[in-house]
């Protein structure tokens, strides 16, 4: 038997993706039916509706802990505020002014379902490895009404859709996290990410606006004992061939506060994968980010399973975790580990709020072969040390940059104040203290203590004076 954490994480992920797994077909049935039935092969229309997700575990037709079990109940859960489908530039509103009241369109109408992951039943004691009083994962699937259940496969819908949804459809959606926004960290999705905007991060009423396209995902009917394709972190994943392929659109919000809060607002999108996982690593001087993706080696027809992922790192993560600016895309490297395989050369594109919803960096890797590669995203720069001390009315920042000349000021230093050390690291706040000051290898920068106070964090950026190439960066604190 798999550990409860692995089982529940697998369930919430598959509920969100609409993956064809026997466990999910079972999860979508009432408890009484599950106990006495032999399950047929799962169908794409076997996904629970929002009303089914809202049931408390005391409901005889429930399939486990639902939103009704959470303190505050259904009224406290996240909901989709707006959803618009865009086909060839033509916009079709689906949800406007949405609330926690389930959106129930006619059969064939596009709708959504939001599921609570790892939630305790009413009265069940919370504990790590068992359950949480409020969910640490929230799954959201975009699907269509198919009678008593929802469908999720837009490539082969079982009923005619009232609005076309295919691989070129843009889904423009705003999600209100309601009372759970304070704990939002990262988000993973099955889809092609185009736009990502977060508001009120760190507050209960945080919202997310996302634009993305549906993406293909394999269906796996069963997992061998000991298989860790949906474990966190992913391990022992080896699936030769998928049972089918669907076109779906979904996401999972992570409300796990064990990760660095600088990653709050990060988003990761996969295609042709069954699961993905994010794990920070490295050291404070040289941080890294491991992105794991899992899938079958082959598609159902025997051809190679080729996947992709996009990782959006918000400006706050770049500043506070990596010590880099969004525009310095060439400072990053992405290397593959975890298993042998191939992929296209990673690309790096700065994102800005005007065009993409947020400032940050988009890392893209395509044509990934499987089963469970792990991609490490880190800075190419060699770490440098920096110190800063506040004495009387002045703060002095020092460092040594080997790439600069000993006796000639052939480098340019820029210094930013990142604010008090206790400021939330998911905020991309910075103020420029010095810009492009000519320096030598051993540099010393002085600013008024009123502008860079004791306890403040700062960012030091050093570039070549000749070609403005980034040579070094470091984050420090004023002592």
N, C-alpha and C positions, 0 to 999 in steps of 0.2 A: 504494500500500500504506500502511495506517495505521501510525504508530509503534508499536513493540512495547508501550509503556506503555499506549497507548489500547486496543490489541487485548486485552491481558491484563486490564485493568480491565473492559472490556466483557464478557469471558468470565466473570470471577468474579461480576459483578453478575447476568448472565443465568442463570448456574448457580444462583445463590441465588434469583432471582425465578421461575425456570421460564418465562421469556419465550420466546415462539415465534420463534426466530431461526435461520436456516440455519447460522450459525457454531456454534451450540450443539448442534444436531443432529449436526454433524460432530464436535464435541469429545467427544460421548458415545460415539463409535465407536472401536474399536481402530485404531491407526495404519495397519495394512495395509488395512483396509476403507476408510478415508478416502481413501487414495491412488488408489483405482480406482473409486469409486462416484459416481454422479450423485444428489445428495440429493433425496428427495421432500420435500414440505412437512412441516415438523417437527410432531411430535405431543406432547401433554402428558405422555405416558408415556415420553418419551425422556431422562429425567433420570438421571444416574449414581447408583448406590447407594453406600453408604459403603465397601463392600469395593472398589468400582472406584476411588473416590477414594484409597484407601489404597495402591494399587499404585505401585511405583517405576517410573521411566521405562524401566528395563531390561526390564520385563515386556512381552512382545510384544502383550499385550492392553491396555496402558496407553494413555491419550490425552494424554500429556504428563507433566510432573513431578507426582508425587503425594506423599502423606505419607511413603511409603517412601524418598523421596530426602532428606528432612530429617534433619539430625543428631539422633539419638535415635529417629528413625523414628516409626512409628505410636504407640508407647507414649508419645511426647512431645506428641502432638497434642491439641487441645481435644476435649471430648466432652460429650454431654448427660447430666447426672447424673439429672435427673428430668423427666418430662413428663406433665402431666395435662390432659385435655380436660374442659371444663365446659360442659354444655348445660342451660339452665334450672335452674341450681343443682345439678345432678347431676354429680358428679365421677367421671371414668373414668381411673384410672391407666394410662398407656401404657408409660412407662419408669420404673423404680424402681431406685435404686442402680446407675445406668449406669456403664460404664467405656469404655475405648477399644476393647473388643470390639464389632464392629458389631451393632447391634440389627436383627435380621432376623425380623420377624413373618410370619405367613402372608399370602398374597395378600389385599389389601384392608385389611391392618392399617396403622395410621398409624405412620410412622417418620421419621427425620431423616437428613440427609447433610451432612457438613462438608467443605468444599473449601478447599485451599490456593491462594492467589492470588499470582502473580508469583514462584513458588518456583523455584530453580535445580534442574536435574537433578543427580544425583550426579556430582561431578567438574567441573561447569560453573562457571567463575569468576563470582563475584557482581559486579554493577556496576549503577549507577544507569541506568535505561533498558533494562536487560536482564533481570536477575533478582536475587533476594535469597536468602541462605543460609537464612533463615527467612522465611516469608511476611509481606508487609506488609499483606495483606488476607486475611481468613478469611470465607468465605461459609457460611451455615447455612440449609438449606431444610427446612421441615416438609412432608412429602408422604405418599404411601401406596405400599405394595408392589404393583407391577403386573407380576408375573412376573420377568423378568431385569433390569428397570429399575424406577425409581421414577416415580410420577405426581405431579403438582404441582397440577393444576387441580381444586379441590374443588367448583367449580360444575358440572363435567361429568366426574366420575370414570369411567374406562373399565371399572372393576371395582366391584362392590358393596363399600362400606366397612364394616368391622366396627363402627366407631363413627362416628356422624354428625359431620361437620364442615361448617359453613356460615358465612355472614357473621356469625352471632350467637354462634358458638362461641368461648369464651375458652380460649386456650392458655396454660397456666401451666408455665413451663419454667425450669430452672436449668442453666446452661452452665458447666462447669469449663474454664477456659482452660489448665489444666495447666501447661506450662512456658512459655507465651507471654504470660501475664497482665501481665508487667512493662511491656510496650510498648503496652498498650491505651490508645487515645485515645477516639475517638468511635465510635458505632455508628449505622448507618442500617438501616432496615427497611421492608419492604412489609407494612403492617398498621396496625391501629388501636391505638395504644399506650395502655395502661391503668395499668400499674404497672412501675416500674423500680428495681432495687436492685443495687448493686455492693458487693462485699466484697473486702478485701485488695488494694485498688488499689495499683499500684506493686510488687506482688509477682508472682512467676511463677505462683503458685497462685490468682490472682484468679478470682472467680466472678461471674456475672451471673444474676439472677433477673428474668424478664420475664413480664408478662401482657399479651397482645395478641390481637386478633381478625384473622382473615384479611381481606385487602383486595383489591379488584379491581385488575388491572394489564393494560395493553394488550399485545398480541403484535404484534411487527414482524418480518416474514419476511426483510427485507433492508434494508440501509442504503446510501444513495447514496454514491459516492466523495467523500471530504472531509467527510462528515457527522461532527459532533463531539458527538452527543447523549450518548455515553458516555465522552467525554474528560474529563480532570481538569486544569483546570476545564472545564465544559461550554461548547461554542462551536459556531457554525454549525449549529444544530439546527433543521431545518425538515421535519417529516413531516406530510403532509396528513391521512392517514387510517390508522388501525390496521387490522391484518388480522383481529383477533379480540380477545376479552377473557377473562381468566381470573380465578379467585379463588384467591389463593395467600398463603402466609405464609413470610416469610424475613427474613434480616438479614445484614448485612456488618459485621464488626468491623474497624476500622482500627487497624493496629499501626504506623502511620507516626509516627515521633517528631519530625517536622519542625514540627508544630503546637504551639502554646502548651500546656504541660502542665496549665494551668488548665481546659482543655476535656476532660480525662480524665474519662470517665464520662458525657459528654453523649450524648444519644440523639435520633435524628431519624426520624420515621415518615411515610411517604408513602402515598397512595392514588391509583390511576390514573396513576402515573408510571413511566417506564422506568429512570430514573436520578436520583440526587441527589448533591450534593457540598457540602461545607462549606469555607468559606475565611474566616479571620479577616482583618480590615482595620482601617482607622482609624489612630489614634495612641495612644500610651500614656495620654494625657490624655483621649482620646475614642475608645475602642475600638469596633469594630463587628464584626458577624458576618454574612457573606453566605451564604445558603442557596439553592443553585441546584436547580431541579427541571426535568426534561425529559419531554416526552411528545408525542404526536401532537395535531394541532389537533382532529381528529374521532375519534369511536369508529368501529368497523367499520360501524355502521348509518348513518353520516353525521351523527349528532347530535353536539353539541359535547362534547369531552372535558373534563370538569370534575374537577379533582383537589383534593387537600388535603395539608397537612403539619402535623405536630405536632413542635415542637422543645422537648426538655426540657433546660434549662440547670441543672446542679447548683449547689448553694449555693456550692461552691468557685469556680466560674466567675463567679458573681455577685459574690462578695467580691473575688476576686483579679484578675479581668479588668475588670469593670464598676464595682467599688466600690459595690455595692448589696446590700441585704438581700433575701431571698426574698419577704418580705411587701410589698415596694415595687413591685408589678406595674404601677402607673400611671406609673412612671418610664420605661417602655420605649415605643419606637415601632418600627413595622415598615413599611418602604416598599418598593414594587415597582420594579424596574428590569429591564434586560436585554432586554425586548421589550414591545410594547404588549399590553395585555390587561386583564382585570378579575379581581376576587376579592372575597369578603366582607370586612367589617371584621375585622382581626386581634383576637383576644382573648388575655388574659393571666390565668393562674390560678396562684396559689401552690400548690405541692405540699409535702406533709409526709411524713415517714418512716412514720408510723403508718398513713396511708391509702393512700399511693402508693409506698412503698418508699424514698423519698429526699426530702430537703429540696431545694427548688429552685423553678423557675418553668417552667410549660408555656405555650408560645406556639403558638396554633392559627390557621391560615389555611385557609379552606374556599372551595369553588366557584372554584378557580383555572382560568383559561383558559391555553392553552399556545400557543408551543412550549417556550421555555426561560426563564422568568422567574427573576430573582434577587431574593431578599428580604433586605433589610439590617435587622438587628435591632441597635438601639443605644439608648443612654440619651437621654431627652428633655432632660436637665439640661445647662445650660451648664457647661463645664469650669471648675473653679476650681483655683488653685495652693495648695499647702500646703508648709510647711517644718517640720522638727523638728530640734532639736539637744540633745544630752546634755552637760550641764556639771556636773561634780562629781556631786552626788547627785540632780539634777533634770533632767527632760526637758521641754522646752517646745515645744508645737505651735502654730504660727501660721497664719492664713489670713485672707483678706478675702472676705466673702460679700455681694455687691451687693444681694441681696434683703433683707438685714437693715438695720435703722435705724442711723444714725451714732451717735446719742446715747442711744438707748433699747434696753434689752435685750429685744427682741421676738422673739428666736430661741432655740432650744434646741439645744445641741451634745452629741453623744454620741461618745465616742472608744473604739475597740476596738484591742487589740493582736492582730496577725495572726501573731505569732511571728517567729523569726529569718528574715533575708532569704534564707537558703539552704534554708529549709523547702520541701518539695514544694508547689507551688501547687495541686495537686489536693486538698489537705486543707482542709476548711472549718472550721479551728480558729480561734476568736476568743475573747478574754476582754474583758469590759467594764471599762474604766478609769474612765470618767466617763459618767454618764447624765443627759440632759436638763438640762445646765448652761445657765443663762440667759446669753446673749452678745449683743454688738453686732456691727456690720458687721466691724470689725477685731477678731478674736478671738485670745486667747492662753490656752492651756490648759497647766497644769503638773501633772506627775505624777512620783512617785519614779522615778529611773532604774532602780531594781531591778525595777520593773514594766514599764517601757518603755525597754529598753536600746538602746544604740548598735548599729545594724545591724538592729534590728527593723523590720518593716513594720507600718503602722497604717492604720486606716480612720476617717475623719472623716465624720460624718453631721450635717447641719444641717436642722432643721425649724422651721416657723412655731410660735411659742408659742401663737398663737390657735387654730389648727385642726389642728396637728400635720402639716400638709402638708410633704412633702419638698421642700426648696429647693436643696440642694447636697450633694455627696459627693465625696470624693477619697481616693485611696490614696497614701501616702508612705512614706519610709524615714527612720529616725533617723540623723543624721550625727554 
